[in-house]
Every structure is written in C-alpha cells, then in structure tokens.
Amino acid sequence: MFELNLTEEELKKRTDKTYLLTKTMISSDNESYKNLADGDKEALLHLLKAGKILEDVYLRQDNEKNKAFKKFLEDETSKGNERARLSLILFNAQKGMSAIDRESNMVYLAKGETSSDGKGFYPSDLTKEEFHSILIKMLKADKIDDVKNILTQRSMVVRDGEYLKGIDYTEFFKDEFTKAADELELAAKTSTNNDFNEYLILQAKALRDNDPMLDAYADKKWAELQEDAVLEFTISREQYADMLTGTVIENEELKQLLDENEIEPLAKDSIGIRIGIINKEGTENLLKIKKYIPLLAGYMPFKDEYEQNITEGDDKQTMVDVDLAALYGDEGAYRGGITVAQNLPNNDKLSLTIGGGRRNVYHRQIREIKDKEKLQKRLDATLDKDLHKYFDAEASHKFTIGHENVHSLGPKNGTEALGKYKNIIEENKADMGSMAFLDILVKEGMYTEEEKKQIIVTFCAGNFMKSEPPISQAHRVRSVMQTKYFLDHGAVSVDNEGRIHVDIEKVVPTAAKMLEEIIRIQIDRDFNKAEAYINKNFVWTDEMERVAKNLRTTDLELNGRVEYPLADELLK
C-alpha cells in the first residue's frame, strides 16, 4: 500500500540523538506525581487513556492516510524492516506522515504522498479553486445551512455528489469521542477536586452531543479552574493547521455571498490533548502578573475602538504551571517546534460570548534547557559577547508570560476577516505587547531594570532562526517579521560575522510602534491591509541568513520528539 520515502542513511541521521531533539515529560519519580492522592493517580490514568484515544482524531484530521500508514509502519517493523522502524520513530515524533522540520524542510515519510492546505479536514484532492466554485454553487442553490456546516471550526468535510458536506466532529468521530468521554467520567469519580470533576463531566457531555454550546460550558468551567487545582486536562482546539478555509474571503464573489448570508468562515480546530499535574510553586510565580493585566488593557492602542476580553477592573484570567505527563495530538506534534504555553479559549469560541474567561497553561518540561554547553556555543556564534550576561532562560519564560496574557488584550471580535493571515497577526500582537509593556511593568514593580534587559536581549536573540519558514507557520513567520522590523528601526543589527547586536533602549518603543500597526489592522478588518503588512515585513534578509548560517553550524537538530515515561508506564 505504501512505499517508504527516506533512505536508511537519512533516517539514521534524523533519528540520531545529535539530530533529534528530545523533550522528556515527567516520570514516576517526579515529586508532583508522588504527592498525588490515590484518587488523583487513578484519575490521571483515565485522563491518559482519553488522551491516547483522542490522538487518533488528530491523526485523521491531519491526513486521512495517517492511521493506515502508521499501521503499515508497525507491521513492517514487526517483520524486522529497519527503515520502517526508523520511519515510525519520526512518525510518532511529528505525529503524521508529513511535516516540516527545524530547518523548514518538508519531511515526507511515504513516497508520492503530499500534504494539502485543507489537511485531513477536506478531501485531499480538493483545490482552492474548486472549493470556492462549489461553495458559490451551493450558496446560489440556497444551501445556506450546508455551507455553514462546511465553514464551521468543528466539522470534517466530505464530497456529496457535486457538492460538499460538513459533518460535525461529534458525529464523524463518534466512536473515539464516546470512548474518551467514558474515561473522563471515570476520572471524575476518583479525582479529589470537585470543580475539576464538574469540568470533566461537562467536557464528556460535549464530546457526546452535537451541540456547540456544550463546548462553551466546558470551556467556561475549564477557564475558571485555579484554586486547589491538582490535575490538568485540556482538549485544545486551535486553528493553525487549516490553510484552506480562510481563503474563501479572497474570492470577491464568494465573500459577497457569504456576507449576504451572514456566514463567518471559521478555520478548522485541530484536536490536541494536554495532561499533567499542577505545579504549585510555578503557579504562584505566574500569578504575580495577574493584577497588572487589567492595567495593561488600558494601555492597548486604540482601546476605545473595540471590545477586548479583559478590561480595566476585570479579573477573568486564570493561569497554571504544569508538570506534563503527556501531550497528545496537536499538542505533542513536533513540527519545527512545539508549544511552551497557551492562552485559551481563542476568540472564535462560544464560551467568550457567555461570560467565560481565559486560562494560561505553561509547559514546564518543554521550556527546560538541559544542555547548557550547547546553549553557550550558540551564544558564542550568534550574540555580541557583551550581551551574553543578559541572556537568560528564565527571561524567556517571563517573556512568554507576557505573550500569553496579551492574547487576552486587543480586539475581541472580527479578526476572521483577515483570513489566512489572522493567526500570524495575532501571534505578532502577543509578542509586541509583551515587549511594549516592559517599561510599565518595571514601573509597577513586576520586573527590575536588569530583568527587563534580560527579557529584551533573550527575546531579540531568540527571534533569529535557522531557516526561512513557509507562510503556513504562523509562529515562525511572525519572528521573521519582528526581526525585519527591529532591523529596519535600528533596535537590532547584525555584523559581518553573523553576530547579533541589540540597542536595548530602542526595543520597547519599536515594539510599541509595531503593536500600534498590528492593532490598527485588526480593528480595520481589511484582508488587503493585512496582506500588505505581512508582505512588507515577512522578508528573509541577508542579516538573518548570516545568523542562520551560524545557527546551522552550532545547532544540528533537524527534528524533535516528546517522550512520556510516566504515561508509558501507567498505560502498559
């Protein structure tokens, strides 16, 4: 059925520890786990079972052939096929038969197979042009509700004669969702936290029934979990993978028909699962910034022109630091990088319309840097020696805290109008807000001047990458845009040897200027303005390439993976 694509030599290289970055989640020796009550330990096992079940949902969303290809690899591995064994390592790492690596190369594990903009959400042979044509035909045939079902974030789309049909994911994945719901209900019977148990029951019901409001109730409860929280279980639903849905606004005839019928296209949700244990000390440190978030809302550009999730005097932001047991599905897919924290639910989710707040979850094991010698080699090759004293791994975490909280600020509605650029601009906003507000947080006593310098230098150095990313990678694209902007405004420079220099005094005002431009675009809801903004700033410059060459010399990693010692032990 399948033919392996990579040579044994290439596979051995990519799976060697020099080229395969490994992030290890907690083991049974972890203090957070050892200190759990017996009921919470039993609940954790059921949560892990639910996560494993839901990972199959993600694999199908990513590519309709993923599960068949995985079985092929497992069968061939059992027969002693070494290429299949090595391919399976990469498949489990990137969670799919095709994915981008850390140098922006597409890795195809099966010969002749590709990845479409619609991923597994849409028929693999559906082109953008045909997609638009079919939707226009359906709207003119008065199939309004059918088009709504296609353009919702919670459906899988199949061909239906000359048309398309959207099937709600509770129906498309009924077997997987039902089994996962069973495990959540079992976890709720033994977990020691009543609020968490209430959330699990709500989430189980949302998995069973085709009712978007059930997701809203579960999301709202999840976002309230703070006091006495013990376990973490998240079904994240984010929209970075689907690059097809957002293109509908690029077709003028189709956009007009959608507007006339009041249909807002929403990119598809990829299912991710996070399971872990709340780290009390880490969470207490996170909460120090909470009192400043409503204050920062008052400093957002053009704040009187829009509604934002958190306003002055408001307090709807919870946050936890988590010792991770497992990341399944979209959460654990190592594709160029992996998430270190999240602020959910996103603006497209219904829970925000019923008074729900948002919740930040930080990934302790993902942000850890264990190889200090390798880090020093990177700094020696890429950063002005006088700035080494300011580079600090903890400063990166402090920047991320700012980034995640700024997601709760700015325009609450309307960014869907920016189509395929929505996510890039939103990530750009969060980064620039985190930098632009540093002087305010120093004044308020959150950070010292020294910490501010550490955050600035660590952020600016971290923005440089090993290679130019494709437009589909929102997080990496925004890093290029920011670096270009900082280079253009003299906040950052690169010498002929490829070493980064930072004018610390220029960084905050430059970030504030870029933040204003971003917010203006989000307010105006103009796709063409968004495209022009990105085209202007998403430019891979000679300076970036000089740094990239040094990075490629000191950082040989091509792929990454996540290992789960505790989860694997418990699920045996």
C-alpha positions in Angstrom: 0.0 0.0 0.0 2.8 2.4 0.9 6.4 2.9 -0.1 8.9 4.4 2.3 10.4 7.7 1.1 13.6 8.3 3.1 16.7 6.3 2.7 18.1 4.3 5.6 21.0 6.7 5.8 18.8 9.7 6.0 16.5 8.0 8.6 19.5 7.0 10.8 20.7 10.6 10.7 17.3 12.1 11.6 16.8 9.7 14.5 20.3 10.1 15.9 20.3 12.0 19.2 22.5 14.7 17.6 19.8 15.5 15.1 16.6 14.5 17.1 15.8 16.9 20.0 14.0 15.0 22.8 11.8 16.6 25.4 11.1 14.3 28.3 7.9 14.6 30.3 7.7 13.5 34.0 8.4 10.0 35.3 7.0 8.2 38.3 9.9 9.7 40.3 8.5 13.2 39.9 7.6 14.8 43.2 4.3 16.2 41.8 3.2 12.7 40.9 4.4 11.0 44.1 2.5 13.5 46.2 -0.8 12.9 44.4 -3.7 11.3 46.4 -4.5 7.8 45.3 -7.8 9.0 43.7 -5.9 11.6 41.6 -3.5 9.0 40.5 -6.3 6.8 39.3 -8.0 9.8 37.6 -4.7 10.6 35.9 -4.6 7.1 34.3 -8.1 7.6 32.9 -7.1 11.0 31.5 -4.1 9.5 29.8 -6.4 6.8 28.3 -8.7 9.5 27.0 -5.8 11.4 25.5 -4.5 8.3 23.6 -8.0 7.8 22.2 -8.3 11.4 21.0 -4.8 11.3 19.4 -6.4 9.1 16.7 -8.8 12.0 16.0 -5.9 14.4 15.4 -4.1 11.9 13.1 -7.2 11.7 10.9 -7.6 15.5 10.9 -4.1 15.9 9.8 -4.2 13.4 7.0 -6.8 10.8 6.1 -4.0 8.2 5.4 -2.1 8.7 8.7 -3.6 5.8 10.6 -3.2 3.4 7.8 0.4 4.5 7.3 1.1 4.1 11.0 -0.2 0.6 10.9 1.9 -0.2 7.9 5.0 1.0 9.7 4.1 -1.0 12.8 3.5 -4.2 10.7 6.7 -3.7 8.8 8.7 -3.0 11.9 7.4 -6.3 13.4 8.9 -8.0 10.4 12.3 -6.6 11.0 12.2 -3.7 8.5 14.7 -1.3 9.8 13.7 1.6 7.5 10.1 1.2 8.8 11.3 1.2 12.4 13.2 4.4 11.9 10.3 5.9 10.0 7.9 5.1 12.8 10.2 7.0 15.2 9.8 10.1 13.1 6.1 9.5 12.5 5.4 9.4 16.3 7.6 12.5 16.7 6.0 14.7 14.2 2.6 12.8 14.5 2.0 12.4 10.9 3.3 11.1 7.6 4.4 14.6 6.5 5.6 17.6 8.5 8.1 20.4 8.4 11.4 20.0 10.2 13.5 22.5 12.2 15.2 23.9 9.0 11.8 24.4 7.2 12.1 21.3 5.0 9.0 19.2 4.4 9.7 15.6 5.6 7.6 13.1 3.7 7.8 9.6 5.1 5.8 7.9 2.4 6.8 8.2 -1.3 4.4 10.0 -3.5 2.3 11.4 -0.6 1.8 15.1 0.0 0.0 17.4 2.4 -2.8 19.7 1.2 -3.8 23.1 2.6 -7.0 21.5 3.8 -5.1 18.8 5.7 -7.4 15.9 6.5 -10.4 18.2 7.2 -11.2 18.4 3.5 -11.0 15.9 0.6 -7.3 15.6 -0.3 -7.9 16.3 -4.0 -9.9 19.5 -3.3 -8.1 22.5 -4.7 -8.7 26.1 -3.6 -10.4 27.0 -6.9 -12.7 24.0 -6.8 -13.5 24.7 -3.2 -14.6 28.2 -3.9 -16.5 27.2 -7.0 -18.5 24.6 -5.1 -19.4 27.0 -2.3 -20.6 29.6 -4.7 -22.8 27.0 -6.5 -24.2 25.8 -3.1 -25.0 29.4 -2.0 -26.7 30.2 -5.2 -28.7 26.9 -4.8 -29.8 28.3 -1.4 -27.9 25.6 0.6 -27.1 28.1 3.3 -27.1 25.8 6.3 -25.0 23.3 4.4 -22.3 25.9 3.7 -22.4 27.0 7.4 -21.7 23.4 8.3 -18.7 23.3 6.0 -17.2 26.6 7.2 -17.5 25.9 10.9 -14.5 25.0 13.0 -16.0 21.8 14.3 -16.7 19.8 11.1 -15.0 17.4 8.8 -15.8 17.9 5.1 -16.5 15.2 2.5 -17.8 15.2 -1.1 -21.5 14.9 -1.6 -22.1 14.4 -5.3 -21.4 17.7 -6.9 -21.4 19.4 -3.6 -19.6 19.2 -0.3 -20.9 18.2 3.1 -19.7 19.2 6.6 -20.1 16.6 9.3 -19.9 17.7 12.9 -16.9 16.1 14.6 -19.1 14.6 17.4 -20.7 12.5 14.6 -17.6 11.9 12.4 -15.5 10.8 15.4 -18.4 9.3 17.4 -16.6 6.1 18.4 -13.4 7.9 19.6 -15.3 10.8 21.3 -17.6 8.3 23.1 -14.7 6.2 24.4 -12.8 9.3 25.6 -16.0 10.6 27.3 -16.3 7.3 29.2 -12.7 7.8 30.5 -13.4 11.4 31.6 -16.4 10.3 33.5 -14.4 7.6 35.3 -11.7 10.1 36.1 -14.4 12.4 37.6 -15.3 9.6 40.0 -11.9 9.5 41.7 -10.4 13.0 41.3 -10.3 14.9 44.6 -11.2 18.3 43.2 -14.9 19.0 42.8 -14.5 21.8 40.3 -12.2 19.8 38.1 -14.7 16.9 38.2 -17.5 19.2 37.2 -15.4 20.3 34.2 -14.7 16.7 33.2 -18.4 15.9 33.2 -19.1 18.9 31.1 -16.3 18.0 28.7 -17.6 14.4 28.4 -21.1 15.7 27.6 -19.6 18.0 24.9 -17.8 15.0 23.3 -21.0 13.0 23.2 -23.5 15.5 21.8 -23.6 17.7 18.6 -24.2 21.0 20.4 -21.6 23.8 20.2 -22.9 25.3 23.5 -21.8 22.2 25.4 -18.2 23.0 24.4 -18.8 26.6 25.6 -20.0 25.4 29.0 -17.0 23.1 29.3 -14.6 25.8 28.2 -16.1 28.3 30.6 -15.6 25.9 33.5 -12.1 25.0 32.5 -11.1 28.7 32.3 -12.2 29.1 35.9 -10.0 26.4 37.4 -7.5 27.9 39.7 -8.0 27.4 43.4 -7.0 24.0 44.7 -6.4 22.7 41.1 -4.5 19.4 41.2 -4.7 17.8 37.7 -4.6 19.4 34.3 -6.6 18.1 31.3 -7.1 20.2 28.2 -8.7 19.4 24.9 -7.2 22.3 22.9 -8.8 23.3 19.7 -6.6 25.7 17.7 -6.7 26.6 14.0 -3.2 26.8 12.8 -3.2 23.8 10.5 -6.1 24.5 8.2 -4.9 26.9 5.5 -7.9 26.3 3.2 -11.0 27.7 5.0 -9.6 31.2 5.3 -9.0 31.5 1.6 -12.8 32.0 1.0 -12.6 35.7 1.7 -10.0 36.1 -1.2 -12.7 35.3 -3.7 -14.7 38.5 -4.1 -17.9 36.8 -5.4 -17.8 34.2 -2.7 -17.1 36.7 0.0 -20.0 38.8 -1.1 -22.3 35.8 -1.0 -21.0 34.8 2.5 -21.6 38.4 3.7 -25.1 38.5 2.3 -26.0 35.3 4.1 -24.2 36.3 7.3 -21.8 33.4 7.2 -18.5 33.8 9.0 -15.9 31.3 7.9 -14.0 29.7 10.8 -10.9 27.6 10.2 -11.0 24.0 11.5 -10.0 23.1 15.0 -7.1 20.6 15.4 -7.6 18.4 18.5 -4.7 18.5 21.0 -4.6 17.0 24.4 -2.6 18.1 27.4 -2.4 16.1 30.6 -0.4 16.9 33.7 -0.1 17.9 37.3 -0.4 21.5 38.6 3.0 22.7 39.9 2.1 24.9 42.9 5.3 26.9 43.2 5.4 27.6 39.5 1.8 28.7 39.5 2.3 31.1 42.4 5.1 32.8 40.5 2.8 33.1 37.4 0.0 34.7 39.4 2.2 37.7 40.3 1.4 39.3 36.9 -2.3 38.8 37.2 -3.1 42.1 39.0 -1.4 44.0 36.2 -3.4 42.6 33.3 -6.4 44.9 33.6 -4.0 47.8 34.0 -2.2 46.8 30.7 -5.6 46.6 29.0 -5.8 50.4 29.5 -2.6 50.8 27.6 -3.6 48.9 24.5 -3.5 51.1 21.3 -6.9 52.5 20.2 -8.6 50.8 23.2 -11.7 52.9 22.8 -12.4 51.5 19.3 -13.1 47.9 20.2 -14.1 45.4 22.9 -11.4 43.3 24.4 -11.6 40.1 26.5 -10.2 41.7 29.7 -10.8 45.4 30.6 -9.8 47.6 33.4 -11.4 46.4 36.6 -12.0 42.9 35.1 -10.5 39.7 36.5 -11.1 36.8 34.2 -7.7 35.3 33.7 -6.5 32.2 35.4 -3.1 30.6 34.9 -1.2 27.5 36.0 2.2 26.0 35.6 2.1 22.3 34.7 4.3 19.3 35.1 3.5 17.5 32.0 2.6 13.8 31.8 1.7 13.7 28.2 1.0 15.9 25.1 -1.1 14.0 22.5 -2.4 15.0 19.1 -1.8 18.6 18.0 -0.2 19.4 21.4 2.6 16.9 21.0 3.2 17.2 17.3 6.9 18.3 17.0 6.8 20.3 13.7 9.7 22.7 13.6 8.9 23.5 17.2 6.5 22.8 20.0 4.2 24.9 22.2 5.7 26.2 25.5 2.4 27.7 26.7 -1.2 28.5 25.6 -3.9 31.1 26.3 -7.3 29.5 25.6 -10.1 29.6 24.6 -9.4 31.5 21.5 -11.6 34.4 20.3 -13.7 32.2 18.0 -15.0 30.1 20.8 -18.6 30.5 22.1 -17.6 30.4 25.8 -16.4 34.0 25.5 -19.9 35.0 24.5 -21.5 33.6 27.7 -19.2 35.4 30.1 -16.3 32.9 30.1 -12.7 33.9 30.7 -9.4 32.6 29.5 -6.8 30.4 31.1 -3.0 30.3 30.5 -1.2 26.9 30.9 2.6 26.8 30.9 4.6 23.7 30.0 7.5 23.2 32.4 9.2 20.3 30.7 9.0 21.9 27.3 10.7 25.1 28.3 13.5 23.4 30.2 17.1 23.8 28.7 19.3 20.9 29.9 22.2 21.3 27.5 23.9 24.4 28.8 27.1 23.7 26.8 25.2 23.7 23.6 23.5 26.9 24.5 26.8 28.6 25.2 28.1 27.5 21.7 25.0 29.1 20.2 25.6 32.3 22.1 29.3 32.4 21.1 28.4 32.0 17.5 25.4 34.4 17.2 25.3 37.0 20.0 27.5 40.0 20.8 29.7 38.9 23.7 28.9 41.9 25.8 25.3 40.8 25.8 25.8 37.3 27.0 25.3 38.4 30.6 21.7 39.3 29.7 20.8 36.1 28.0 18.7 34.0 30.5 16.4 31.0 30.0 14.1 32.3 32.8 13.8 35.6 31.0 12.4 33.7 28.0 9.7 32.3 30.3 9.0 35.8 31.6 8.6 37.0 28.0 6.2 34.1 27.3 4.1 35.0 30.3 3.7 38.5 28.8 2.9 37.0 25.4 0.2 34.7 26.6 -1.5 37.4 28.6 -1.5 39.9 25.8 -3.6 37.3 23.8 -6.4 38.4 26.1 -6.0 42.0 25.1 -6.8 43.8 21.9 -9.8 43.3 19.6 -12.1 40.5 20.8 -14.0 40.1 17.6 -13.7 40.4 13.9 -10.2 39.1 13.1 -11.6 36.2 11.0 -11.8 38.9 8.3 -8.1 38.7 8.0 -8.4 35.1 6.6 -5.1 33.1 6.4 -3.2 36.0 8.0 -5.3 36.1 11.2 -3.0 33.8 13.2 0.2 35.4 12.1 -1.0 38.8 13.1 -2.4 37.6 16.4 0.9 36.0 17.4 2.7 39.2 16.3 0.4 41.2 18.5 1.1 39.0 21.6 4.9 39.2 21.1 4.9 43.0 20.6 2.6 43.6 23.5 4.9 41.6 25.8 7.8 43.8 24.8 5.9 47.1 24.6 4.7 46.9 28.2 8.0 46.1 29.8 8.6 49.7 31.0 5.1 49.8 32.6 5.8 46.5 34.4 9.2 47.8 35.6 7.5 51.0 36.9 4.8 48.9 38.7 7.5 46.7 40.4 6.9 43.5 38.5 10.4 43.5 37.0 13.7 45.2 37.7 15.7 47.1 35.1 18.1 44.2 35.0 15.3 41.7 34.3 13.9 44.0 31.6 17.3 43.9 29.8 17.4 40.1 30.2 14.0 39.8 28.6 14.8 42.1 25.7 18.1 40.5 24.8 16.8 37.0 25.2 13.8 37.8 23.0 15.7 39.5 20.3 18.3 36.8 20.1 15.6 34.1 20.1 13.8 35.7 17.2 16.6 34.6 14.8 16.1 31.2 13.2 18.0 28.5 11.3 16.0 29.0 8.1 13.2 30.9 6.4 9.8 29.4 7.3 6.9 28.9 5.0 3.8 31.2 5.3 1.9 28.3 7.0 4.0 28.5 10.1 2.4 31.5 11.9 4.7 31.5 14.9 7.9 31.4 12.9 6.7 33.9 10.3 5.9 36.4 13.0 9.5 36.0 14.3 10.9 36.9 10.9 8.5 39.9 10.6 9.6 41.2 14.0 13.3 40.8 13.3 12.9 42.7 10.0 11.0 45.5 11.8 13.6 45.7 14.5 16.4 45.7 11.9 14.7 48.5 10.0 14.3 50.6 13.1 17.8 50.2 14.4 16.8 48.2 17.5 18.7 45.2 16.3 21.7 44.8 14.0 23.9 42.0 12.7 27.7 42.3 12.0 29.5 40.7 9.1 30.3 37.6 11.2 26.7 37.0 11.9 26.5 38.2 15.5 23.5 40.0 16.9 23.7 43.4 18.5 20.8 44.9 20.4 20.2 48.6 21.2 18.3 47.9 24.4 16.9 51.4 24.7 15.2 51.2 21.2 13.5 47.9 21.7 10.4 48.9 23.8 9.5 51.9 21.7 10.0 50.0 18.5 7.7 47.2 19.8 5.1 49.8 20.8 5.1 51.2 17.3 4.7 47.8 15.7 1.9 47.0 18.2 0.0 50.1 17.0 0.2 48.9 13.4 -1.0 45.4 14.3 -4.0 46.6 16.3 -4.9 49.0 13.5 -5.1 46.1 11.1 -7.1 44.0 13.5 -9.6 46.9 14.0 -9.9 47.7 10.3 -10.6 44.0 9.5 -9.1 44.6 6.0 -7.6 41.5 4.3 -5.7 43.5 1.8 -4.1 45.7 4.5 -3.1 42.6 6.4 -1.5 41.1 3.3 0.4 44.2 2.5 1.6 44.4 6.1 2.9 40.9 6.1 4.5 41.2 2.7 6.3 44.3 3.8 7.7 42.6 7.0 8.0 38.9 6.1 11.3 39.2 4.3 14.3 36.9 4.9 17.2 39.4 4.9 20.9 39.0 4.4 21.4 39.7 8.1 19.0 36.8 9.1 20.9 34.5 6.7 24.2 35.4 8.3 22.9 34.4 11.7 21.2 31.3 10.3 24.4 30.0 8.9 26.0 30.2 12.4 22.9 28.6 13.9 23.0 25.7 11.5 26.7 25.2 12.4 26.1 25.1 16.1 22.6 23.5 16.2 22.4 20.3 14.1 18.9 19.3 15.2 16.5 18.6 12.4 13.6 17.0 14.2 12.2 16.8 17.7 10.1 14.5 19.8 8.4 14.2 23.1 8.8 11.2 25.4 6.4 10.2 28.2 8.0 7.9 30.8 5.1 8.1 33.4 2.4 7.8 30.8 4.0 4.9 29.1 4.5 3.1 32.4 0.9 3.7 33.5 -0.6 2.7 30.2 1.2 -0.6 29.9 
